[in-house]
């Protein structure tokens, strides 16, 4: 009880020297649920993530393990490991009352007018109401020196982005699983957009399969879109690049118009491949897809 009361009494005074150690020694990717509950007690609900303290409410996200939590942006840590901490002070202190050093933070004002001070080196962010300088939220997330703990898929994707090879981009046209008639409406609109674009642009088509899928289904969906553009709208097939995007909750296709100075679009699956039910399609002569790499 003495430790608990001490923790609560200083919850709003995180010293600069402890920033890199997370929240009161609870450090994302290095601390566990057991560490948390040894300090602050159990969550509001059994096995929950919300802790109700005297001067704050705290949400702590834990890993499910196996790089599945947040796939493909996950962490290669054991189940029950702390991934992130979100602190909601009650009552809200003013920014000047905190002991957190924001001098090394990047300032960002979101569309709602809230100012965020983000220190990615130490993994701490402070959100401040600009009108009265009250601290709304304090977040602790993995520090920059823990990048080696990222899951392989995450690391590979971030290398592509950092090198300029790929980028997360919004598609020019996208559609989920629908009737052939509806698909043709979307594809016809995309073809109309192409007519207004520079003839040197590249067309990227990303296909996604769903939670139940045949082998190669994601690529097959992208190729159906390609066939329409080539056969019905006379688009040069050599301008089209097919990307197998993996799996999503619902099957989908994304189409991109990529200029010469733009990186190729990065696929955005959200379902871990091992969680997909693969159905053998007896109509296919080869149930092992040939992946076309851009």
C-alpha positions as CSV (number, residue, x, y, z in Angstrom):
1,X,0.0,0.0,0.0
2,X,2.9,2.4,0.8
3,X,4.4,1.8,-2.7
4,X,1.0,2.3,-4.3
5,X,0.3,5.6,-2.5
6,X,3.8,6.8,-3.4
7,X,3.2,5.9,-7.0
8,X,-0.1,7.8,-7.2
9,X,1.3,10.9,-5.4
10,X,4.0,11.3,-8.1
11,X,2.0,10.2,-11.1
12,X,2.0,13.7,-12.6
13,X,5.6,14.4,-11.9
14,X,7.6,12.2,-14.2
15,X,11.2,13.3,-13.9
16,X,13.2,13.9,-17.1
17,X,15.7,11.3,-16.0
18,X,13.0,8.6,-16.0
19,X,11.5,9.4,-19.5
20,X,13.6,6.8,-21.2
21,X,12.4,4.3,-18.6
22,X,8.8,4.8,-19.5
23,X,6.1,5.3,-16.8
24,X,7.5,4.8,-13.3
25,X,9.8,2.1,-14.5
26,X,7.1,0.4,-16.7
27,X,8.8,0.4,-20.1
28,X,7.1,-0.6,-23.3
29,X,8.6,-3.8,-24.8
30,X,10.5,-4.6,-21.5
31,X,7.9,-4.7,-18.8
32,X,5.0,-7.2,-18.3
33,X,1.5,-7.2,-17.0
34,X,2.9,-8.7,-13.8
35,X,5.2,-5.7,-13.4
36,X,2.3,-3.3,-13.8
37,X,0.0,-5.1,-11.4
38,X,2.7,-5.4,-8.8
39,X,2.9,-1.6,-8.8
40,X,-0.7,-0.5,-9.3
41,X,-2.9,-3.5,-8.6
42,X,-5.3,-5.2,-10.9
43,X,-7.2,-3.5,-13.8
44,X,-10.9,-2.5,-13.6
45,X,-11.9,-5.7,-15.3
46,X,-10.1,-9.0,-15.0
47,X,-7.4,-9.3,-17.6
48,X,-8.4,-5.8,-18.9
49,X,-6.2,-2.9,-19.9
50,X,-7.7,0.0,-17.9
51,X,-6.4,0.9,-14.4
52,X,-8.3,3.5,-12.3
53,X,-6.0,5.4,-10.0
54,X,-6.7,8.3,-7.7
55,X,-5.2,11.0,-10.0
56,X,-5.4,9.3,-13.4
57,X,-6.9,6.7,-15.5
58,X,-4.3,4.5,-17.3
59,X,-4.7,2.3,-20.4
60,X,-2.0,-0.2,-21.0
61,X,-1.9,-2.3,-24.2
62,X,-0.3,-5.8,-24.0
63,X,1.1,-8.0,-26.6
64,X,-0.7,-11.2,-27.8
65,X,2.7,-12.6,-28.9
66,X,3.7,-14.2,-32.2
67,X,3.9,-10.8,-33.9
68,X,0.1,-10.9,-34.4
69,X,-1.0,-7.9,-32.4
70,X,-1.3,-5.0,-34.9
71,X,0.1,-7.1,-37.8
72,X,1.9,-6.3,-39.9
73,X,3.1,-3.6,-37.5
74,X,3.8,-5.8,-34.5
75,X,6.6,-6.5,-32.0
76,X,8.5,-9.7,-31.5
77,X,8.0,-9.9,-27.7
78,X,6.3,-12.4,-25.4
79,X,2.6,-12.4,-24.6
80,X,1.7,-10.1,-21.8
81,X,4.5,-7.6,-22.6
82,X,3.6,-3.9,-22.4
83,X,3.3,-2.3,-25.8
84,X,2.1,1.1,-24.9
85,X,0.8,3.2,-22.0
86,X,-1.8,6.0,-22.2
87,X,-2.2,8.2,-19.2
88,X,-5.3,10.5,-18.7
89,X,-4.5,12.8,-15.7
90,X,-7.4,13.7,-13.4
91,X,-7.5,16.6,-12.8
92,X,-5.4,17.9,-15.7
93,X,-2.2,19.6,-14.8
94,X,-0.7,22.5,-16.8
95,X,2.2,21.7,-19.1
96,X,4.5,23.8,-16.9
97,X,3.7,21.7,-13.9
98,X,5.1,18.5,-15.5
99,X,8.7,17.5,-15.0
100,X,8.8,16.0,-18.5
101,X,11.4,17.8,-20.6
102,X,9.8,18.7,-24.0
103,X,12.8,20.5,-25.4
104,X,13.8,17.5,-27.4
105,X,10.2,16.9,-28.7
106,X,8.7,17.6,-32.1
107,X,5.7,19.9,-31.9
108,X,2.6,18.9,-33.9
109,X,-0.8,20.6,-33.9
110,X,-3.6,18.2,-35.0
111,X,-6.8,19.4,-36.8
112,X,-8.7,19.7,-33.6
113,X,-6.2,22.2,-32.2
114,X,-4.5,20.0,-29.7
115,X,-0.7,20.4,-29.5
116,X,1.4,17.2,-29.3
117,X,5.0,17.1,-28.1
118,X,6.5,13.9,-29.4
119,X,9.9,12.5,-28.4
120,X,10.4,9.4,-30.4
121,X,13.9,8.9,-29.1
122,X,12.6,8.3,-25.6
123,X,9.1,7.1,-26.6
124,X,6.9,9.7,-24.9
125,X,4.2,12.1,-26.1
126,X,2.3,14.9,-24.3
127,X,-1.0,16.2,-25.7
128,X,-1.9,19.7,-24.5
129,X,-5.1,21.7,-24.9
130,X,-3.8,24.9,-26.6
131,X,-6.5,27.1,-25.1
132,X,-5.5,26.7,-21.5
133,X,-2.3,24.6,-21.7
134,X,-3.8,21.7,-19.8
135,X,-2.3,18.3,-20.3
136,X,-4.9,16.0,-21.8
137,X,-2.9,12.8,-22.4
138,X,0.6,11.4,-21.8
139,X,1.6,8.4,-23.9
140,X,4.5,6.1,-23.6
141,X,5.5,4.0,-26.6
142,X,8.6,2.0,-27.7
143,X,11.7,4.0,-27.8
144,X,13.8,4.4,-30.9
145,X,16.6,2.1,-29.6
146,X,14.1,-0.8,-29.5
147,X,13.6,-0.9,-33.2
148,X,15.4,-4.3,-33.3
149,X,12.4,-5.8,-31.5
150,X,10.0,-5.1,-34.5
151,X,8.5,-8.1,-36.2
152,X,10.3,-9.1,-39.5
153,X,7.3,-7.9,-41.6
154,X,7.4,-4.5,-39.9
155,X,11.1,-4.0,-40.3
156,X,11.0,-4.9,-44.0
157,X,8.1,-2.5,-44.7
158,X,9.9,0.3,-42.8
159,X,13.1,-0.3,-44.8
160,X,11.1,0.1,-48.0
161,X,9.6,3.3,-46.8
162,X,12.9,4.7,-45.5
163,X,14.7,3.9,-48.8
164,X,12.0,5.7,-50.8
165,X,11.1,2.5,-52.7
166,X,7.5,2.4,-51.3
167,X,5.1,4.7,-49.5
168,X,1.8,4.4,-47.8
169,X,-0.6,6.1,-50.2
170,X,-4.4,6.4,-50.6
171,X,-5.6,4.6,-53.7
172,X,-7.1,6.5,-56.6
173,X,-9.9,3.9,-56.8
174,X,-10.7,1.0,-54.5
175,X,-13.5,-1.5,-54.1
176,X,-14.3,-4.4,-51.9
177,X,-15.8,-7.7,-53.0
178,X,-18.8,-6.9,-55.1
179,X,-20.7,-7.9,-58.2
180,X,-19.1,-7.8,-61.6
181,X,-21.3,-4.9,-62.6
182,X,-20.2,-2.9,-59.6
183,X,-16.6,-3.7,-60.2
184,X,-16.9,-2.5,-63.8
185,X,-18.2,0.9,-62.6
186,X,-15.1,1.4,-60.4
187,X,-12.7,0.2,-63.1
188,X,-14.4,2.4,-65.7
189,X,-14.0,5.4,-63.5
190,X,-10.3,4.5,-63.0
191,X,-9.8,4.2,-66.8
192,X,-11.3,7.7,-67.1
193,X,-8.8,9.1,-64.6
194,X,-6.0,7.5,-66.6
195,X,-7.1,9.4,-69.7
196,X,-6.4,12.6,-67.9
197,X,-3.0,11.5,-66.6
198,X,0.4,11.6,-68.2
199,X,0.9,8.6,-70.5
200,X,4.2,7.8,-68.7
201,X,2.5,6.9,-65.4
202,X,2.6,3.4,-64.0
203,X,-0.6,1.6,-62.9
204,X,-0.3,-0.4,-59.7
205,X,-3.1,-2.8,-58.8
206,X,-3.0,-4.4,-55.3
207,X,-5.3,-7.3,-54.7
208,X,-6.3,-8.6,-51.2
209,X,-8.0,-11.9,-50.3
210,X,-10.3,-12.3,-47.3
211,X,-10.4,-14.4,-44.2
212,X,-11.3,-17.5,-46.3
213,X,-9.4,-17.6,-49.5
214,X,-8.0,-19.9,-52.2
215,X,-4.3,-19.9,-52.9
216,X,-3.3,-17.0,-55.1
217,X,-6.7,-15.3,-54.7
218,X,-5.3,-11.9,-53.9
219,X,-3.3,-11.8,-57.2
220,X,-6.2,-13.3,-59.1
221,X,-8.4,-10.4,-58.0
222,X,-5.9,-7.9,-59.2
223,X,-5.5,-9.6,-62.5
224,X,-9.3,-9.5,-63.1
225,X,-9.0,-5.7,-62.8
226,X,-6.0,-5.8,-65.2
227,X,-8.0,-7.8,-67.7
228,X,-10.8,-5.3,-67.7
229,X,-8.5,-2.4,-68.3
230,X,-6.6,-4.1,-71.0
231,X,-9.4,-5.8,-72.9
232,X,-12.3,-3.3,-72.4
233,X,-10.4,0.0,-72.2
234,X,-7.3,-0.7,-74.3
235,X,-4.8,0.1,-71.6
236,X,-1.2,-1.1,-72.4
237,X,-0.6,-4.1,-70.2
238,X,3.1,-3.2,-69.9
239,X,2.1,-0.2,-67.8
240,X,0.4,-2.3,-65.2
241,X,2.1,-3.8,-62.1
242,X,0.3,-6.4,-60.1
243,X,0.9,-6.7,-56.3
244,X,-0.3,-9.5,-54.1
245,X,-1.4,-7.5,-51.0
246,X,-2.1,-10.4,-48.7
247,X,-5.2,-10.6,-46.6
248,X,-7.8,-8.3,-45.2
249,X,-11.1,-8.8,-43.3
250,X,-12.8,-8.4,-46.6
251,X,-11.4,-9.0,-50.1
252,X,-10.5,-5.8,-51.9
253,X,-8.7,-4.3,-54.9
254,X,-6.8,-0.9,-54.9
255,X,-5.7,0.9,-58.0
256,X,-3.0,3.6,-58.1
257,X,-1.7,6.0,-60.7
258,X,2.0,6.4,-60.0
259,X,4.1,9.1,-61.5
260,X,7.8,8.7,-62.3
261,X,8.7,10.7,-59.2
262,X,6.5,8.7,-56.9
263,X,7.4,5.5,-54.9
264,X,5.2,2.5,-55.5
265,X,2.3,2.0,-53.1
266,X,2.8,-0.2,-50.1
267,X,0.1,-2.8,-49.5
268,X,-1.9,-2.6,-46.3
269,X,-3.1,-6.0,-45.2
270,X,-4.6,-6.4,-41.7
271,X,-5.0,-10.1,-41.2
272,X,-2.1,-12.4,-40.1
273,X,-1.6,-15.0,-42.8
274,X,-1.8,-17.9,-40.3
275,X,-5.3,-16.8,-39.3
276,X,-6.6,-17.3,-42.9
277,X,-8.6,-20.4,-43.8
278,X,-7.1,-21.6,-47.1
279,X,-9.6,-23.4,-49.3
280,X,-8.4,-25.7,-52.1
281,X,-9.9,-24.6,-55.4
282,X,-10.3,-27.8,-57.5
283,X,-10.9,-25.7,-60.6
284,X,-7.3,-24.4,-60.5
285,X,-4.6,-26.5,-62.0
286,X,-2.0,-25.0,-59.7
287,X,-2.9,-24.1,-56.1
288,X,0.5,-22.4,-55.6
289,X,0.3,-18.8,-56.7
290,X,2.9,-17.2,-58.9
291,X,3.6,-13.8,-57.2
292,X,4.4,-11.0,-59.6
293,X,6.9,-8.7,-57.8
294,X,6.9,-5.0,-58.9
